[in-house]
């Protein structure tokens, strides 16, 4: 039983690391400087999973779909993910994002602060 739990844990870590590398690669391909944090947030001096553009902490999550009572596909976005990355970003004077990929899908979603979204939209209108 212990071996099975450890094996599942290792597969989950590998899936998470793979998504972190993908998020960094996609950002770099889009011309955004991005790097993976050593230890994926294990070390206090390197919180969360990735750094984007030198001023944004990113928390990367891959989760399976589940079905709601109506039988519709859903995925869960946990508030603790947002709270954690937001706390670390504030401590470092940075912005934050939660990057999410449903397991088995290619699409990547991002959750950011609404004020930041408005700022980005107003800046893009000026350009």
C-alpha positions in Angstrom: 0.0 0.0 0.0 2.8 2.4 0.9 4.5 1.8 -2.5 1.3 2.5 -4.4 0.8 5.9 -2.5 4.4 6.9 -3.2 4.1 5.8 -6.9 1.0 7.9 -7.3 2.7 10.8 -5.6 5.7 10.6 -7.9 3.4 10.5 -11.0 1.5 13.6 -9.7 4.8 15.4 -9.2 6.0 14.5 -12.6 2.8 15.7 -14.2 3.1 19.0 -12.2 6.7 19.5 -13.3 5.8 18.8 -16.9 3.1 21.5 -16.8 5.5 23.9 -15.1 8.0 23.4 -17.9 5.2 23.8 -20.5 4.1 27.0 -19.0 7.7 28.4 -19.0 8.1 27.2 -22.7 4.8 28.8 -23.8 5.7 32.1 -22.1 9.2 32.1 -23.6 7.7 31.4 -27.1 5.4 34.4 -26.6 8.4 36.6 -25.8 7.9 36.7 -22.1 10.9 35.9 -19.8 9.9 33.0 -17.7 11.7 30.4 -15.5 10.9 27.5 -13.2 11.5 28.0 -9.5 14.0 25.5 -7.9 12.1 22.8 -6.1 8.7 24.1 -7.3 8.1 26.1 -4.2 9.6 23.8 -1.7 12.3 26.3 -0.7 11.2 29.4 1.2 13.4 31.7 -0.8 11.9 30.4 -4.1 8.2 30.4 -3.5 5.6 28.9 -5.9 6.4 27.3 -9.2 7.4 29.8 -11.9 8.4 33.4 -12.4 7.0 35.3 -15.3 8.5 38.6 -16.7 10.6 38.9 -13.5 7.7 40.4 -11.6 4.9 37.7 -11.5 4.8 34.6 -9.4 3.0 31.7 -10.9 1.4 28.7 -9.3 0.8 25.8 -11.7 -1.9 23.2 -11.3 -3.0 20.2 -13.3 -6.3 18.6 -12.2 -8.7 16.1 -13.6 -12.2 17.0 -14.6 -15.1 15.9 -12.5 -18.8 16.0 -13.2 -21.4 18.1 -11.4 -25.0 17.1 -10.5 -26.1 18.0 -14.1 -23.4 15.7 -15.6 -21.4 18.7 -16.9 -17.6 18.6 -16.9 -16.1 20.8 -14.2 -12.7 21.5 -12.6 -12.0 22.9 -9.2 -10.0 26.0 -8.6 -9.1 26.0 -4.9 -9.1 29.4 -3.1 -6.0 28.2 -1.1 -4.0 28.2 -4.4 -4.8 31.9 -4.9 -4.3 32.8 -1.3 -0.9 31.1 -1.2 0.5 32.7 -4.4 -1.0 36.1 -3.6 0.6 36.0 -0.1 4.0 35.2 -1.5 3.7 37.8 -4.3 2.8 40.5 -1.8 5.8 39.7 0.4 8.0 40.1 -2.7 6.3 43.1 -4.2 5.2 41.0 -7.2 2.1 40.2 -9.1 0.6 36.8 -9.1 -1.2 34.2 -11.4 -2.6 30.7 -11.0 -2.0 28.7 -14.2 -4.3 25.8 -14.6 -4.5 22.9 -17.0 -7.2 20.3 -17.0 -5.6 16.8 -17.0 -5.4 15.4 -20.5 -6.1 18.8 -22.2 -3.8 21.2 -24.0 -5.6 24.4 -23.0 -4.0 26.5 -20.2 -6.1 28.9 -18.2 -4.8 31.8 -16.0 -6.4 33.4 -13.0 -5.1 36.9 -12.2 -6.2 39.8 -10.1 -9.1 41.7 -11.7 -7.4 45.1 -11.2 -4.4 43.7 -13.2 -6.7 42.5 -16.0 -8.2 46.0 -16.2 -4.8 47.6 -16.3 -3.6 45.2 -19.1 -6.8 45.9 -21.1 -6.5 49.7 -20.8 -2.8 49.5 -21.8 -3.6 47.4 -24.9 -6.2 49.9 -25.9 -3.6 52.7 -25.8 -1.3 50.8 -28.1 
